[in-house]
Amino acid sequence: MTHSRILIWLITTVFTLSHSLAYAIDNGVFTIKSKYSNKLVEVSNASQSNAANVAQWNTNGHNTQKWLITRVSGNDYSIINLNSGKALEVYARSNADGANVVQYEFNGGASQLWKINDVGNGYYSFINSYSGKAMDLYNFQTSNGANISQWTYYGNDAQLWSLSKLANVESTPWDPSLTNGPQNHWQLSGNLVTHDPTIAYENGTWWLFQTGPGIYGKWSSNGTDWNGADPIFPYGLSWWANYVPEQEGTDVWAPEIKFYNGKAWLYYAISTFGSRVSAIGLASTTSISSGNWQDDGLVINTTNSNNYNAIDPDLVVAKDGAPWLTFGSWNTGIKIMRVNPITMKPFGQLYSIATKSGGLEAPTIIYRQGYYYLFASAGVCCAGTDSTYRIIYGRSADIRGPYLDKNGVNMTAGGGSLLDGGNSRWVGPGGQDILNTDVIVRHAYDADDSGTPKLLISTLNWDNSGWPKY
């Protein structure tokens, strides 16, 4: 077994980074400062509401003064407030001079897109892609709370802005997948007892983490022969009990590992079976092999008063390179939220993207060729060969949904096409994770070994219509 596409990716990534097209700015989190007043653009009163006003204020460090700016296409950028998760737009798609600039739920319309032009000396103009007019400090005001509007572009100091970058945002996720490639179920050996695996590749070594005491790990030099590794938090963390008092020992559920902005980020869940008293935690390291993990604390938690469950996290990199977190199970199903690239924790609105009677959990989302694909585990796990887990999927042009299956049924209405329902030996496959767009890892219960949960890895292929298959 060889996995040369990983090596091709390393070479291609370096080439792409060094030969990328030149745009006014790279994706990132920024503050936007007026050249005229020397004050920052913010959403007034840190509002979370649609149509909340955008104004200027002295620097205060609050997320309402920070903006996630990513290129949508060409020189068109979306500008998302890091407090509310809503987009900078010209109100009511106005073409008029003096029309107000506000925030609104992102819909991708031209009034929410901005052409950012480098005018020299460290300053930029922001030209609305719908109206063709410039973001403007209205009436040359210098006071806190002065309004931001649009106006015909003249290039004066009230229409020029400096940008300070606070964090990077990555590029479009890498897609090495094949259409109608050969079926390839990897022949595995070694330490294979596994539940809810997540997989990563770093400098020639494959890494896997799974449900178990302290976030148990595995490693392999070739992806097929697996060895045990020390747990990340063998003695647990004291703060876990603050959110899940009845957690059993150091048991940790369904970790998720992914590289972003030069670090490996590991999300995981603390919970008890059948309860919504749950918490998602976060750890990070600059190198998995170093074992130097930092505890980044709580990400999100739920109680029995919530109608969703904070378990089974999955970090998603969107088409524009921005991070999102999907999670959840049973109850009202699968959720997704934006992630702050500085803290790597969620912010803004909670979106519902899938639910199913009889159980749904363990979401995984990847972006491939114009669509987001949501994979989830339906049915009941953790019952050995009586488990009814199966892996289903749907896709959407928008990361927030709707996710439709091959028959056009929305996954919020119980839809989901079957990828893997198991067989006579491998019962209840699920708890899946996908590396890039072409390697799928999951567990299944081995009927030839008293229902022991074991690791399965396969190449994920795609058909001519863009649907996944083995």
C-alpha positions as a Python dict, from the first residue, in 0.01 Angstrom:
ca = {
    (1, 'M'): (0, 0, 0),
    (2, 'T'): (133, 343, -96),
    (3, 'H'): (-25, 680, -35),
    (4, 'S'): (169, 901, -276),
    (5, 'R'): (-107, 1158, -303),
    (6, 'I'): (-13, 1288, 42),
    (7, 'L'): (340, 1357, -85),
    (8, 'I'): (204, 1516, -402),
    (9, 'W'): (-5, 1743, -183),
    (10, 'L'): (299, 1860, 12),
    (11, 'I'): (479, 1950, -311),
    (12, 'T'): (170, 2109, -468),
    (13, 'T'): (95, 2316, -159),
    (14, 'V'): (443, 2468, -152),
    (15, 'F'): (421, 2545, -525),
    (16, 'T'): (75, 2697, -493),
    (17, 'L'): (169, 2919, -201),
    (18, 'S'): (474, 3052, -383),
    (19, 'H'): (284, 3112, -708),
    (20, 'S'): (-49, 3242, -575),
    (21, 'L'): (-229, 3521, -756),
    (22, 'A'): (-180, 3870, -621),
    (23, 'Y'): (-484, 4027, -456),
    (24, 'A'): (-519, 4340, -246),
    (25, 'I'): (-509, 4141, 77),
    (26, 'D'): (-485, 3782, 193),
    (27, 'N'): (-772, 3624, 383),
    (28, 'G'): (-762, 3694, 755),
    (29, 'V'): (-905, 3862, 1062),
    (30, 'F'): (-851, 4239, 1055),
    (31, 'T'): (-933, 4565, 1221),
    (32, 'I'): (-1037, 4842, 980),
    (33, 'K'): (-921, 5194, 1075),
    (34, 'S'): (-1028, 5524, 919),
    (35, 'K'): (-741, 5731, 778),
    (36, 'Y'): (-936, 6048, 859),
    (37, 'S'): (-1039, 5981, 1220),
    (38, 'N'): (-792, 5709, 1323),
    (39, 'K'): (-1085, 5512, 1471),
    (40, 'L'): (-1199, 5155, 1409),
    (41, 'V'): (-1504, 5030, 1220),
    (42, 'E'): (-1736, 4837, 1452),
    (43, 'V'): (-2093, 4714, 1490),
    (44, 'S'): (-2255, 4959, 1731),
    (45, 'N'): (-2320, 4834, 2084),
    (46, 'A'): (-2178, 4491, 1990),
    (47, 'S'): (-2522, 4411, 1851),
    (48, 'Q'): (-2604, 4062, 1723),
    (49, 'S'): (-2909, 4182, 1529),
    (50, 'N'): (-2972, 4208, 1158),
    (51, 'A'): (-2959, 4568, 1032),
    (52, 'A'): (-2754, 4679, 1336),
    (53, 'N'): (-2566, 4998, 1256),
    (54, 'V'): (-2197, 5011, 1168),
    (55, 'A'): (-2003, 5306, 1306),
    (56, 'Q'): (-1656, 5403, 1433),
    (57, 'W'): (-1508, 5396, 1785),
    (58, 'N'): (-1180, 5416, 1968),
    (59, 'T'): (-986, 5090, 1985),
    (60, 'N'): (-1119, 4870, 2266),
    (61, 'G'): (-1015, 4517, 2164),
    (62, 'H'): (-1370, 4382, 2150),
    (63, 'N'): (-1464, 4132, 1878),
    (64, 'T'): (-1719, 4380, 1743),
    (65, 'Q'): (-1416, 4571, 1606),
    (66, 'K'): (-1270, 4264, 1436),
    (67, 'W'): (-1365, 4145, 1089),
    (68, 'L'): (-1320, 3811, 914),
    (69, 'I'): (-1235, 3908, 555),
    (70, 'T'): (-1222, 3635, 291),
    (71, 'R'): (-1212, 3646, -86),
    (72, 'V'): (-1529, 3508, -245),
    (73, 'S'): (-1428, 3543, -610),
    (74, 'G'): (-1206, 3774, -811),
    (75, 'N'): (-1159, 4088, -603),
    (76, 'D'): (-1490, 4043, -419),
    (77, 'Y'): (-1459, 3990, -44),
    (78, 'S'): (-1709, 3913, 230),
    (79, 'I'): (-1654, 4100, 558),
    (80, 'I'): (-1796, 3915, 860),
    (81, 'N'): (-1811, 4067, 1206),
    (82, 'L'): (-1622, 3850, 1455),
    (83, 'N'): (-1875, 3918, 1731),
    (84, 'S'): (-2205, 3860, 1552),
    (85, 'G'): (-2107, 3644, 1255),
    (86, 'K'): (-2301, 3880, 1028),
    (87, 'A'): (-2187, 4048, 708),
    (88, 'L'): (-2107, 4411, 631),
    (89, 'E'): (-2358, 4534, 374),
    (90, 'V'): (-2518, 4842, 224),
    (91, 'Y'): (-2867, 4857, 372),
    (92, 'A'): (-3157, 4765, 142),
    (93, 'R'): (-2924, 4737, -159),
    (94, 'S'): (-2929, 5112, -200),
    (95, 'N'): (-2740, 5294, -475),
    (96, 'A'): (-2771, 5633, -307),
    (97, 'D'): (-2492, 5847, -169),
    (98, 'G'): (-2521, 5842, 211),
    (99, 'A'): (-2693, 5503, 224),
    (100, 'N'): (-2622, 5332, 553),
    (101, 'V'): (-2376, 5047, 608),
    (102, 'V'): (-2509, 4782, 848),
    (103, 'Q'): (-2464, 4414, 930),
    (104, 'Y'): (-2691, 4134, 811),
    (105, 'E'): (-2700, 3755, 793),
    (106, 'F'): (-2472, 3659, 506),
    (107, 'N'): (-2653, 3567, 184),
    (108, 'G'): (-2375, 3614, -72),
    (109, 'G'): (-2554, 3897, -251),
    (110, 'A'): (-2356, 4173, -422),
    (111, 'S'): (-2456, 4430, -158),
    (112, 'Q'): (-2262, 4215, 94),
    (113, 'L'): (-1950, 4191, -121),
    (114, 'W'): (-1674, 4449, -133),
    (115, 'K'): (-1389, 4514, -375),
    (116, 'I'): (-1083, 4594, -166),
    (117, 'N'): (-831, 4804, -357),
    (118, 'D'): (-478, 4886, -246),
    (119, 'V'): (-438, 5261, -305),
    (120, 'G'): (-84, 5276, -168),
    (121, 'N'): (90, 5396, 147),
    (122, 'G'): (-84, 5128, 354),
    (123, 'Y'): (-441, 5235, 272),
    (124, 'Y'): (-733, 5066, 99),
    (125, 'S'): (-1067, 5159, -49),
    (126, 'F'): (-1375, 4940, 1),
    (127, 'I'): (-1609, 4956, -300),
    (128, 'N'): (-1948, 4790, -266),
    (129, 'S'): (-1992, 4534, -542),
    (130, 'Y'): (-2361, 4618, -588),
    (131, 'S'): (-2364, 4997, -580),
    (132, 'G'): (-2010, 5066, -694),
    (133, 'K'): (-1977, 5321, -415),
    (134, 'A'): (-1716, 5350, -143),
    (135, 'M'): (-1737, 5282, 227),
    (136, 'D'): (-1723, 5632, 373),
    (137, 'L'): (-1693, 5803, 711),
    (138, 'Y'): (-2011, 6005, 688),
    (139, 'N'): (-1969, 6382, 684),
    (140, 'F'): (-1603, 6362, 794),
    (141, 'Q'): (-1701, 6308, 1157),
    (142, 'T'): (-1429, 6225, 1411),
    (143, 'S'): (-1643, 6143, 1716),
    (144, 'N'): (-1707, 5801, 1864),
    (145, 'G'): (-2025, 5659, 1715),
    (146, 'A'): (-1995, 5852, 1390),
    (147, 'N'): (-2173, 5670, 1112),
    (148, 'I'): (-2028, 5462, 830),
    (149, 'S'): (-2211, 5495, 498),
    (150, 'Q'): (-2141, 5474, 125),
    (151, 'W'): (-2059, 5755, -114),
    (152, 'T'): (-1934, 5809, -466),
    (153, 'Y'): (-1562, 5740, -457),
    (154, 'Y'): (-1336, 6045, -458),
    (155, 'G'): (-1038, 5896, -278),
    (156, 'N'): (-1047, 6142, 11),
    (157, 'D'): (-928, 6045, 360),
    (158, 'A'): (-1284, 5966, 477),
    (159, 'Q'): (-1291, 5687, 216),
    (160, 'L'): (-952, 5536, 292),
    (161, 'W'): (-885, 5268, 551),
    (162, 'S'): (-587, 5087, 698),
    (163, 'L'): (-596, 4718, 786),
    (164, 'S'): (-424, 4545, 1078),
    (165, 'K'): (-412, 4168, 1046),
    (166, 'L'): (-482, 3976, 1366),
    (167, 'A'): (-496, 3619, 1235),
    (168, 'N'): (-454, 3424, 914),
    (169, 'V'): (-733, 3242, 736),
    (170, 'E'): (-644, 2949, 514),
    (171, 'S'): (-712, 2895, 144),
    (172, 'T'): (-964, 2660, -17),
    (173, 'P'): (-924, 2305, 122),
    (174, 'W'): (-711, 2066, -78),
    (175, 'D'): (-903, 1813, -286),
    (176, 'P'): (-703, 1509, -408),
    (177, 'S'): (-1010, 1289, -467),
    (178, 'L'): (-1071, 1081, -777),
    (179, 'T'): (-1383, 1028, -983),
    (180, 'N'): (-1453, 655, -1023),
    (181, 'G'): (-1120, 555, -872),
    (182, 'P'): (-1055, 193, -775),
    (183, 'Q'): (-1221, 57, -462),
    (184, 'N'): (-958, 34, -190),
    (185, 'H'): (-1029, -93, 161),
    (186, 'W'): (-695, -73, 338),
    (187, 'Q'): (-556, -395, 484),
    (188, 'L'): (-486, -303, 848),
    (189, 'S'): (-286, -469, 1122),
    (190, 'G'): (-160, -400, 1472),
    (191, 'N'): (-349, -198, 1735),
    (192, 'L'): (-696, -190, 1579),
    (193, 'V'): (-944, -174, 1869),
    (194, 'T'): (-1105, 162, 1800),
    (195, 'H'): (-1418, 369, 1854),
    (196, 'D'): (-1499, 709, 1695),
    (197, 'P'): (-1162, 761, 1523),
    (198, 'T'): (-1017, 1081, 1380),
    (199, 'I'): (-714, 1080, 1150),
    (200, 'A'): (-429, 1313, 1055),
    (201, 'Y'): (-103, 1299, 862),
    (202, 'E'): (212, 1483, 974),
    (203, 'N'): (564, 1462, 833),
    (204, 'G'): (544, 1101, 720),
    (205, 'T'): (343, 971, 1015),
    (206, 'W'): (-26, 892, 1033),
    (207, 'W'): (-199, 974, 1362),
    (208, 'L'): (-529, 856, 1500),
    (209, 'F'): (-719, 951, 1816),
    (210, 'Q'): (-1034, 787, 1949),
    (211, 'T'): (-1290, 762, 2225),
    (212, 'G'): (-1130, 633, 2543),
    (213, 'P'): (-945, 730, 2861),
    (214, 'G'): (-765, 1061, 2829),
    (215, 'I'): (-798, 1072, 2445),
    (216, 'Y'): (-616, 757, 2346),
    (217, 'G'): (-399, 768, 2033),
    (218, 'K'): (-235, 554, 1765),
    (219, 'W'): (33, 610, 1503),
    (220, 'S'): (150, 444, 1182),
    (221, 'S'): (436, 501, 942),
    (222, 'N'): (239, 368, 644),
    (223, 'G'): (-129, 407, 732),
    (224, 'T'): (-185, 33, 762),
    (225, 'D'): (24, -99, 1054),
    (226, 'W'): (-91, 70, 1375),
    (227, 'N'): (81, 117, 1711),
    (228, 'G'): (-54, 247, 2039),
    (229, 'A'): (40, 593, 2167),
    (230, 'D'): (10, 760, 2505),
    (231, 'P'): (-318, 939, 2583),
    (232, 'I'): (-307, 1318, 2562),
    (233, 'F'): (-458, 1385, 2905),
    (234, 'P'): (-400, 1061, 3101),
    (235, 'Y'): (-523, 1213, 3428),
    (236, 'G'): (-801, 1422, 3280),
    (237, 'L'): (-847, 1796, 3333),
    (238, 'S'): (-998, 1950, 3644),
    (239, 'W'): (-1239, 2177, 3459),
    (240, 'W'): (-1421, 1883, 3298),
    (241, 'A'): (-1614, 1816, 3619),
    (242, 'N'): (-1743, 2175, 3625),
    (243, 'Y'): (-1953, 2104, 3317),
    (244, 'V'): (-2009, 1727, 3337),
    (245, 'P'): (-2006, 1629, 3705),
    (246, 'E'): (-2106, 1269, 3636),
    (247, 'Q'): (-1839, 1198, 3376),
    (248, 'E'): (-1687, 853, 3426),
    (249, 'G'): (-1318, 881, 3512),
    (250, 'T'): (-1118, 1022, 3222),
    (251, 'D'): (-1344, 890, 2947),
    (252, 'V'): (-1338, 1124, 2645),
    (253, 'W'): (-1558, 1092, 2338),
    (254, 'A'): (-1518, 1130, 1963),
    (255, 'P'): (-1211, 1352, 1922),
    (256, 'E'): (-1150, 1549, 1602),
    (257, 'I'): (-805, 1654, 1481),
    (258, 'K'): (-726, 1894, 1201),
    (259, 'F'): (-443, 2129, 1108),
    (260, 'Y'): (-522, 2498, 1076),
    (261, 'N'): (-295, 2802, 1071),
    (262, 'G'): (14, 2598, 1149),
    (263, 'K'): (-125, 2412, 1449),
    (264, 'A'): (-296, 2080, 1512),
    (265, 'W'): (-630, 2142, 1683),
    (266, 'L'): (-795, 1859, 1872),
    (267, 'Y'): (-1161, 1896, 1971),
    (268, 'Y'): (-1323, 1636, 2195),
    (269, 'A'): (-1638, 1575, 2399),
    (270, 'I'): (-1707, 1511, 2766),
    (271, 'S'): (-2048, 1359, 2840),
    (272, 'T'): (-2242, 1067, 2982),
    (273, 'F'): (-2455, 824, 2787),
    (274, 'G'): (-2808, 948, 2717),
    (275, 'S'): (-2751, 1296, 2864),
    (276, 'R'): (-2733, 1646, 2719),
    (277, 'V'): (-2505, 1755, 3003),
    (278, 'S'): (-2202, 1773, 2777),
    (279, 'A'): (-1902, 1985, 2688),
    (280, 'I'): (-1668, 2017, 2393),
    (281, 'G'): (-1306, 2092, 2482),
    (282, 'L'): (-1005, 2195, 2277),
    (283, 'A'): (-633, 2117, 2283),
    (284, 'S'): (-360, 2226, 2043),
    (285, 'T'): (2, 2167, 1952),
    (286, 'T'): (246, 2281, 1687),
    (287, 'S'): (346, 1918, 1633),
    (288, 'I'): (151, 1602, 1710),
    (289, 'S'): (469, 1398, 1739),
    (290, 'S'): (607, 1631, 2007),
    (291, 'G'): (327, 1542, 2246),
    (292, 'N'): (332, 1899, 2378),
    (293, 'W'): (-41, 1954, 2398),
    (294, 'Q'): (-188, 2276, 2535),
    (295, 'D'): (-524, 2275, 2709),
    (296, 'D'): (-733, 2546, 2535),
    (297, 'G'): (-1032, 2491, 2761),
    (298, 'L'): (-1404, 2489, 2697),
    (299, 'V'): (-1542, 2537, 2346),
    (300, 'I'): (-1916, 2503, 2408),
    (301, 'N'): (-2137, 2319, 2656),
    (302, 'T'): (-2498, 2211, 2691),
    (303, 'T'): (-2725, 2117, 2977),
    (304, 'N'): (-3054, 1931, 2993),
    (305, 'S'): (-3227, 2262, 2925),
    (306, 'N'): (-3081, 2267, 2575),
    (307, 'N'): (-3253, 2081, 2292),
    (308, 'Y'): (-2923, 1982, 2133),
    (309, 'N'): (-2609, 1812, 2258),
    (310, 'A'): (-2250, 1942, 2259),
    (311, 'I'): (-2075, 1624, 2149),
    (312, 'D'): (-1905, 1483, 1838),
    (313, 'P'): (-1720, 1796, 1718),
    (314, 'D'): (-1580, 1829, 1366),
    (315, 'L'): (-1370, 2122, 1242),
    (316, 'V'): (-1465, 2222, 887),
    (317, 'V'): (-1264, 2442, 651),
    (318, 'A'): (-1500, 2622, 412),
    (319, 'K'): (-1442, 2708, 47),
    (320, 'D'): (-1307, 3051, 145),
    (321, 'G'): (-1072, 2895, 402),
    (322, 'A'): (-1273, 3009, 704),
    (323, 'P'): (-1319, 2757, 989),
    (324, 'W'): (-1654, 2625, 1112),
    (325, 'L'): (-1749, 2371, 1380),
    (326, 'T'): (-2021, 2112, 1333),
    (327, 'F'): (-2136, 1896, 1625),
    (328, 'G'): (-2435, 1737, 1792),
    (329, 'S'): (-2652, 1428, 1807),
    (330, 'W'): (-3003, 1297, 1857),
    (331, 'N'): (-3244, 1553, 2010),
    (332, 'T'): (-3269, 1831, 1747),
    (333, 'G'): (-2975, 1689, 1557),
    (334, 'I'): (-2663, 1828, 1394),
    (335, 'K'): (-2555, 2193, 1430),
    (336, 'I'): (-2290, 2418, 1278),
    (337, 'M'): (-2135, 2750, 1381),
    (338, 'R'): (-1861, 2981, 1257),
    (339, 'V'): (-1523, 2955, 1432),
    (340, 'N'): (-1308, 3248, 1539),
    (341, 'P'): (-968, 3194, 1370),
    (342, 'I'): (-795, 3359, 1668),
    (343, 'T'): (-942, 3141, 1945),
    (344, 'M'): (-1063, 2851, 1726),
    (345, 'K'): (-1390, 2860, 1921),
    (346, 'P'): (-1740, 2917, 1779),
    (347, 'F'): (-1923, 3248, 1753),
    (348, 'G'): (-2236, 3386, 1593),
    (349, 'Q'): (-2551, 3200, 1499),
    (350, 'L'): (-2621, 2832, 1561),
    (351, 'Y'): (-2755, 2662, 1246),
    (352, 'S'): (-2946, 2332, 1235),
    (353, 'I'): (-2846, 2116, 939),
    (354, 'A'): (-2969, 1758, 999),
    (355, 'T'): (-3192, 1548, 1220),
    (356, 'K'): (-3332, 1196, 1204),
    (357, 'S'): (-3563, 986, 1415),
    (358, 'G'): (-3389, 687, 1567),
    (359, 'G'): (-3064, 872, 1617),
    (360, 'L'): (-2816, 1087, 1427),
    (361, 'E'): (-2470, 1196, 1541),
    (362, 'A'): (-2099, 1218, 1454),
    (363, 'P'): (-2112, 1479, 1175),
    (364, 'T'): (-1826, 1524, 930),
    (365, 'I'): (-1831, 1795, 662),
    (366, 'I'): (-1591, 1836, 370),
    (367, 'Y'): (-1587, 2075, 76),
    (368, 'R'): (-1545, 1928, -273),
    (369, 'Q'): (-1593, 2087, -615),
    (370, 'G'): (-1869, 2333, -533),
    (371, 'Y'): (-2050, 2136, -264),
    (372, 'Y'): (-2030, 2077, 109),
    (373, 'Y'): (-2085, 1710, 194),
    (374, 'L'): (-2230, 1621, 533),
    (375, 'F'): (-2162, 1266, 653),
    (376, 'A'): (-2326, 1146, 975),
    (377, 'S'): (-2382, 826, 1170),
    (378, 'A'): (-2748, 728, 1190),
    (379, 'G'): (-2891, 471, 1429),
    (380, 'V'): (-2762, 334, 1758),
    (381, 'C'): (-2398, 274, 1847),
    (382, 'C'): (-2217, 106, 2132),
    (383, 'A'): (-2415, -219, 2137),
    (384, 'G'): (-2166, -450, 1966),
    (385, 'T'): (-2323, -657, 1691),
    (386, 'D'): (-2666, -523, 1796),
    (387, 'S'): (-2558, -174, 1688),
    (388, 'T'): (-2754, -17, 1401),
    (389, 'Y'): (-2504, 253, 1308),
    (390, 'R'): (-2473, 335, 937),
    (391, 'I'): (-2306, 623, 754),
    (392, 'I'): (-2534, 853, 554),
    (393, 'Y'): (-2471, 1172, 360),
    (394, 'G'): (-2615, 1472, 177),
    (395, 'R'): (-2474, 1782, 13),
    (396, 'S'): (-2532, 2156, -8),
    (397, 'A'): (-2395, 2453, -201),
    (398, 'D'): (-2396, 2650, 128),
    (399, 'I'): (-2217, 2526, 438),
    (400, 'R'): (-2528, 2622, 641),
    (401, 'G'): (-2749, 2397, 428),
    (402, 'P'): (-2991, 2278, 312),
    (403, 'Y'): (-2819, 1939, 280),
    (404, 'L'): (-3008, 1719, 35),
    (405, 'D'): (-2956, 1350, -28),
    (406, 'K'): (-2947, 1185, -372),
    (407, 'N'): (-3328, 1184, -381),
    (408, 'G'): (-3351, 1553, -295),
    (409, 'V'): (-3470, 1495, 63),
    (410, 'N'): (-3349, 1753, 314),
    (411, 'M'): (-3143, 1607, 597),
    (412, 'T'): (-3340, 1823, 841),
    (413, 'A'): (-3643, 1620, 731),
    (414, 'G'): (-3482, 1281, 786),
    (415, 'G'): (-3300, 1255, 455),
    (416, 'G'): (-2964, 1090, 401),
    (417, 'S'): (-2829, 855, 135),
    (418, 'L'): (-2650, 543, 252),
    (419, 'L'): (-2272, 520, 212),
    (420, 'D'): (-2197, 228, 443),
    (421, 'G'): (-2445, 1, 618),
    (422, 'G'): (-2192, -265, 710),
    (423, 'N'): (-2198, -634, 624),
    (424, 'S'): (-2214, -973, 794),
    (425, 'R'): (-1873, -927, 956),
    (426, 'W'): (-1845, -549, 1001),
    (427, 'V'): (-2159, -442, 1185),
    (428, 'G'): (-2269, -88, 1265),
    (429, 'P'): (-2004, 123, 1086),
    (430, 'G'): (-1987, 485, 1198),
    (431, 'G'): (-1809, 747, 1402),
    (432, 'Q'): (-1641, 842, 1074),
    (433, 'D'): (-1382, 1106, 991),
    (434, 'I'): (-1248, 1211, 650),
    (435, 'L'): (-896, 1330, 572),
    (436, 'N'): (-900, 1581, 286),
    (437, 'T'): (-1159, 1435, 45),
    (438, 'D'): (-1023, 1087, -18),
    (439, 'V'): (-952, 892, 303),
    (440, 'I'): (-1238, 780, 528),
    (441, 'V'): (-1181, 626, 870),
    (442, 'R'): (-1450, 473, 1093),
    (443, 'H'): (-1514, 196, 1341),
    (444, 'A'): (-1731, -114, 1301),
    (445, 'Y'): (-1810, -407, 1530),
    (446, 'D'): (-1628, -727, 1432),
    (447, 'A'): (-1877, -1015, 1432),
    (448, 'D'): (-1585, -1257, 1406),
    (449, 'D'): (-1440, -1122, 1733),
    (450, 'S'): (-1737, -1099, 1972),
    (451, 'G'): (-1842, -756, 1841),
    (452, 'T'): (-1517, -579, 1929),
    (453, 'P'): (-1507, -229, 1775),
    (454, 'K'): (-1221, -205, 1526),
    (455, 'L'): (-1063, 42, 1291),
    (456, 'L'): (-1155, 53, 922),
    (457, 'I'): (-991, 281, 663),
    (458, 'S'): (-1085, 310, 296),
    (459, 'T'): (-1019, 533, 0),
    (460, 'L'): (-1322, 756, -52),
    (461, 'N'): (-1413, 774, -420),
    (462, 'W'): (-1672, 979, -611),
    (463, 'D'): (-1906, 905, -899),
    (464, 'N'): (-1969, 1110, -1213),
    (465, 'S'): (-2247, 1305, -1042),
    (466, 'G'): (-2027, 1403, -752),
    (467, 'W'): (-2163, 1161, -494),
    (468, 'P'): (-1933, 965, -260),
    (469, 'K'): (-1875, 591, -285),
    (470, 'Y'): (-1611, 332, -199),
}
